[in-house]
């Protein structure tokens, strides 16, 4: 059997931090290291009353939606080692069981966990899976610390294994082995605390309590940097959230960020209050993504019954990034807020993305969840047109829904972009609410968008309309030729259009404010 090029590359799942010996033993008792866990609770609203919603698990969804197989056969590595080259189906899921060697249930002299060893073993598994499936590359999917193991492979292990002609590690070599990387709630910037003024971090890094120093800057520098030695201190300019410009392409990395700290189970004996409200309960929002990589924020906790891995939001982002063949980039241009406002007024933009047929938002930034888009005041003609990035999402043309347009059935992909502008008065670093109307935005609207992806014979087409001018229910909207957005990019397989904000919003957002959308095909 050889890889048939249908886009279903082997998936290797890398779980997160277990901590103590008892937690490690519990982790290794699960054949799938947590990737098979589902859920039946979903938050309904801010009141905290949960609704029943059955999510089977990302593993089962991959099997039912994308026909993936999970060959366990007692021991996946032994099974692979015994198989003939290119004899194993590429559409398979493999579990990197790096904690097994540290479980006392398997041996009395269990080895201490080493992130560097886990990363080295992951590279060996990647090579083995490629060899036995015949697939050119693999997908890496990781939760929490598992994403740091993946980054160690990408940034240090593979580059060191493939030096350039001058003998130095090749930062770009990982792209020959790995196609795409998806991380759930990974502390890409480490873990820091909202209390203690740095004392808790210093104690953690000095004592290495249960191996938790791997989330501090020195250890992160050591396992992410080629040639760095154990015990070496991170340089002053080291930023863990940055990856080398000439290394693994950031267009192939997606970071899913959680924004619900309230429902996180107590970890390492420390409540989520120690990390702060702007977090998933363990990882702060600003630490949960690599700079300039693709990112989405969802209202989910780090783990537990409202956890980010065992959630519909997590799976929908995962499958679209791994298998989607259309990339949609959304920005705001021409923003000129606060022209007539007092100097002590700050502006925030709330953003939500809904896709037709899904019961959840696949991206959500709100003030209630402490993660709105902060909008800067911009003076001067040139600075006004500086793009304000909102998000990038991915869609699949493999199962489009029919949508009538001018009497012709066309396969379209529909999503709704929810935007709200909020202003709050601030003085001496504190918000004042004397003239504030809670939950009342200065402006709010929904941009409904239908995208008809192109193919070898046609170019992409996009229709768009603001909710304030649609007289029917959004589900019943039928776009017409008047809703067709002009394509401003002549490049084949590429579409770029701009949709002005409603006229009523231009006094607040700027006379030239508009939503800019780029729709393009993705490289395999």
N, C-alpha and C positions, 0 to 999 in steps of 0.2 A: 504494500500500500504506500502511495506517495501523496504528498500534499497536493490537493487539487486547486489551490488558489482561490477558494471561495471566501477568504477573509477570516475563517474560524481557526485562528492559530491556537496552539496549546496555551492554557492558562495555568500559571503557578501562583498559588495563594500563600501569602506570608502573614501569619498572625501577629498580634501585638504582645506587649509586655505581660508576663505572668507574675513576676516578683518572687515571693517566698517559695520554699520547697513544696509546701502543701498546694499552693496555687499552680506550680509547675506540674505536679502529679495530676491535678485535676484537668489541666489543659491537655496532657498527653492521653488521657482517658477518652478524649473525643477523637474519633477517626479522622474528622475533617477540621480539627483545630478551630471550631466555631463558625466555619463558613456555611455550615448546614443549619444554623439556628434561624428560626423564623420568629414571628411575633403575631399577636392578636390584639394589640392595643395601639391606638393612634390618638393623638391629642385632637380634640374637636375645636377648642378655642382657648382664649386666655383664662377661662374659668377653671381650667384644669380637669374638667370632666372628660374621661376617656371614652372613646367609641370603640366598638368591635370592628376590627378590620384584619382579615387574615392574610398575612404575607408569608408565603411558604418557606422562603430562604433564598438567598442569591444562588446557591448551588442548584436547588431544584428548579428555579426559574431558568437558569442556563440550560438545564437538561430539557425542559419542556419547550422553551421559546426558541432555542438555538441548536437543539439536538446534540448537546455535549454529552460525552460519556465520562464516567468516573471509575476507571479501572483500579480497584483496590487490590484484590487478589492476595490478601494477607500482608504484603509489603510492597508498596509501589516501586521502591528503588530496586528491590530484587526482581520484580516483574519486568522492569525496564532493562535491567542488566541481562536478563535471560532472553529477551526478545531480539529478533533479527533486526538489523538496521532497516529503517523505513517501513517497518511492518505494523506499527501502532498508529491508530487513527489520530490525526492531528487535532481534531475537535474533542479534546480531553482536558480534564481538570486534574492538576497535581498539587499535593499539599507538601510544603516545605516543613517537615517535622523536625525542626532544629532543636526543639526542647527535649527530645527523647533522651539524648545523652546526659541530660541534667536531671532526669527523673529517678528518684530513689526506688520507685516501683519496678524499675528494670535492672538496677544494679545497686549494690551496697556502697560502692565507691563512685557515685555519680559525679560527673565533671561539673565544675562551675560554669555557668553560662558565659559565653564570650560572643559579643556582637561580631567581632572580626572573624571568628570561626564560623558563625552562622552565615556571614556574607560569603566566605570562601566556599562553604558547602552549597550555598545557593547557586553559585557559578557552576559548580560541578553538576548540579541538578539541571541547570539550563542546558549545558552541553549534552547531557545524557538524553534529555527530552528531545532536543533537536535531532540528535543522531538517530533515535529510535522511531521518531515520527516522520522524519524527512522534511519537517517544517523549516523554513529559512530563519524564523525568529519565534519568540514567545511573547505573550502578554504577561506582565507582572501585576498582580492585584494584592494590595497590602492594607492591613489595618494598624493604626497607631505606630508602635515601634517597628513593625514589619516594613513600613515605608522607609525607615532609616537603614534597615538592612539592605533594602533594594538600592537606596542611594549609595551605600558603601560599595555595592557591586558595580554600579554605574560609574562612580567617581574615582574609586581606588582600585578595586580588585581587578576588573577587566582592563583598565588602562595600564596597570602594572604588568599584567600578563601579556600585553601586546605593545611593547615599546616601539617607538619610532626609530628611524635609521640612526639617529644620534644617541639612542639608548634611553631617552626620557619616555615616561609613560604617555600613551596616546589617549587624550581625553575623549576623542570621538569614537574609540573602538567599540564601546558598548552598544552603539546603534546597529552594529552588525549582528548582534545577538538578540536584542530586545526591540520589539516594535513599539509598544505603548505601555505606559505605567500609570496605574490608577491607585491613588491612596485615599483611604478613609481616615480622617481625623489624625493624621500623622503630625507629630510635633516637629515639623521641619526646622523651626527656629528654637527648638528645645522647650523645656517646661519651666515657667517662672511663676511666681506667686504674687498675689495682690497684697499680702500682709508680710510683716517682718522686715521690710526695707532691705531685702537681699540676704538676710540672715539664714532663712530656710534653704536658699540655694547654696550658700557657702557650707552649711552643715551637710547637706546632701552630697555635694561634690567632694568634701573632705573625707567623709566616712564611707561613701559608696554604698549606702544602706540598701541592701537587697539588689545591688547592681543598678540603682537608680541614677548614678552619676553619668550614665550614658546620655542623659538629657541635659547635661551641662556643657558649656562651650569647649572646655579642654578636651573632653572625651569625644565630642562631636568632631572637633578639628582632627583628632587622631585617626578616627576611622573613615573620615570623608576625604582626607588629603593624602595623595600618593607620597610615600616616603616618610610620612610623619611617624614618630616613634611613641610607644606607650610612655606616658609621663611627661610628654612635651606639652608646653602651654600654648594656648591659642594666641596668635598675634592679635594686637589691639584692633586691627581692621578686619578681622575675621567675622564674616556674617554667615551663619549656618543656613539662612534662607536663600542664599545665592548659590547657583551652580555655575561652573565654568562656561563662558561664552562659546568656547570651541569644543564643548563636551556634548553630552547627550542632548538632542534637540528638545527645547522646552515645549515645542508644539506637540510633542508626543507624551507630555506629562499632564495629568489632570489631578487636582487636589480638591477633594470634597471636604468641606468645613462644616462642623456642627456649631449651632448657636444656642443650644438648650442646656444650661448647666443645672437646672433644678431637678432633673430626673436622673442624674448620674449617681450610680451607687457609690458608696464610700470606697475609696481606693487607698491602699497603703495606710489605712487608719486616719486619713485626712479628708475632710469634706470638701465639696466643690467650692465652698465659700473661700477657701484659702487661695484658689486660683482666680476667682473673681467672676463677675456677671458676664463679661465679654469673653465667653468660653463655652466649650461643650461639657464643662464640669471638670476637665483635666487639662485640656490644651486651649490656650488662649487663641482667639480668632486670628490675631496678627501673626501667630507662630505656626498656623496650621497649613500654610501654603508656601510654595517656592515662588520667589519673586519672578514675575513675568510668565509663569506657567498658567495653564487654564485652571479656572477655579469656579466652584459654585458653593453657595452657602445654603444650608437647609436647617430647619428647626428640629434638630435631633441631638441626643446626648452622645457622649463618648462611647458608652456601652450600656448594657442593661435592656430592659423590656422596651424602652424608647430609644434604643441604640441605633447608631448611624449605619452599621453594617446590616443588621436585620431589619431594614426599612424599605418601603416602596421608593422613597426619595433616593436612597442610596443606589438601589438596583437600576432605576431609570437613568440616572446619570452614568452609571457603570456601562450599561449595555449600549447607550448612545455613543459614548466615547470610544468603546472598543470596536463597535460594528458600524457606527454611523458613517455614511459616505458623503454627507453634506455638512459643511461647517457654516454656522451663522454667527457673525460678529455684530454686536449692537453697541453703538456709542451715541452720545449726545454732542451735537455741535452747536456753536453759536450761543452758548449759555452766557447770559449777562444778568445774573440775579443781583438784587440788592442795590440797584442804581438809585432808588429813591428811599431806601431804608436807612435807619440810623446805624452808626458804626458798630453798636453793641449787639446787632442782630446776626445770628448765625443761621445758615441754611443747610438743610439735609434733604436728600432725595431717597424715598423708599422705592424699592424695585421688587417686582415679583414676576416670575415667568411660569405660565400655565401652558400645557400642551394638550390638545384635544384628545380625549379618551383616557386621561390619567386622573386619578382621584387626589393628587397631591401637586404642590408646586415643586418644580425641579430647581428653582433658585429663589431665594427670599431674603431680602435685606430690609429690615424695619427698625424703627426707633425702639419699639417694644422689646426687640431682641438685641438691642445694643449694637447694631451693626448697619446703620443706614449709610448711604454714600454721602460723604461730606463734600459739599459743593463750595468751592472757593469763589470769592468775588474776583472778577477779571476785568482789568481796565485796559482800554485801548483796542483798536480794531483787530490787531494780529492775535492778541492773547484770547480774545473772545472765541475764536475758531479753534482753539486748542481742544482736541477731543477729550470728552469725559467718558472713559470706558465704563460700560455697564456690565456686560457679561459676554461669554461665548458659549454657544450650545451646539449640539450635534444632532442631526436628524438622519433617519434612514429612509431611503426610497424603496426598500425591499418589500414593504407592506403598506403602500399608500392607500388612503381612503378616497373614494370618488367624491368629487365636488363639482357641482354644476357652475359653469361660468359662460355667460352669453349663449346658453343653450347647448353647450358642448361639455361632455363629461371629461374632466381632466384630473389626473392624480395630483392632489395637493397635500401639503403638510401645514396644519393650522396651529398657531400658538397665539397667546394673548400676553401682551406686555403691560403690566400694571405699574403706573408711575404716579408718585405723589410728592409734592414739594411742601416741606414743613419749615417754618421759621420760628426760632426761639431766641428770646433776648438773653444775653449773657453779660455779666459784669463781675470782674475780678475772678474769673474762672468758674462762676456759679450761674446756673440758669435761674431766671426770674419769670414767674408765670402770672403776674398780675393781669396782663392783657392777652394771655394765652387761652385758646380753646382746645382742651385736650381731645385727641382723636379727630380733630378737624384740621385737615390739610389746607394750605393756602390754595393749592390746585391739585386735582387728582383726575386721572382719566385712564382708559384702557385702549391700547392700540391693538387692534385685531389684524393679524397678518396671515395670509395664505401664500405658501411658497410652492411653486411647481418646479421641481428640479429639472435641469436640462439633461440631455443625453448626447450621444454622438451626432445626432442630427438636429438638435434644437438647443437653444440657450435657456437658462433659468428665467422664470417669470415670477413676479411678486405683486400681490394685491394688498392694499392696506387701507384701513379706515378707523377713525377714532370713535369710541363708543358714544360720545356725546352727539354724534350726528347720525348714528344708526337707530332707526325707529323700531326695529324688531328685536326680539331676544337674540343675544349673541349667537346662540346655537343655530339660529335660523338665518343668519346673515348670508346673503347670496351676493358675492362681489360682482361688479359689472366692469365694463371697460373703463368707466370713469374712475374706478378704484385702482387701476393698473399703475404701478409706480415705474417711472421712466428708468431704464437701465443706462447708467452713465459710464459704464466700463465696457469697451468694445472687445476685451479679451475673451476668447472662447472658454466656456465652462466656468465663467466668472460673472457675477452680477453685483452691481453697487447702486444703491438708490437712497434718496433722502426724502423723508416725510416731514413737512413742517408741523410744528405743534399747532393745536387749534388757535384760532385768532384770539379767543378770549384769554389765552394763557400767555400771550406774547409780552404783555406789560410786565408780568412777573418773571418770565424765563428769558426774555430777550426777543427783539423783533426778528432776528434771524435764527432763533432756536429751532432745531430740527433733530429728528432721530435719523441716524445714518446706519444703514444695514449693508453688510457684505455677505453674500452667499457664494460659496465656492465648493468645488469638489475637493476631497482629501486624497492625499497620496496613500497608497496601500501600506 
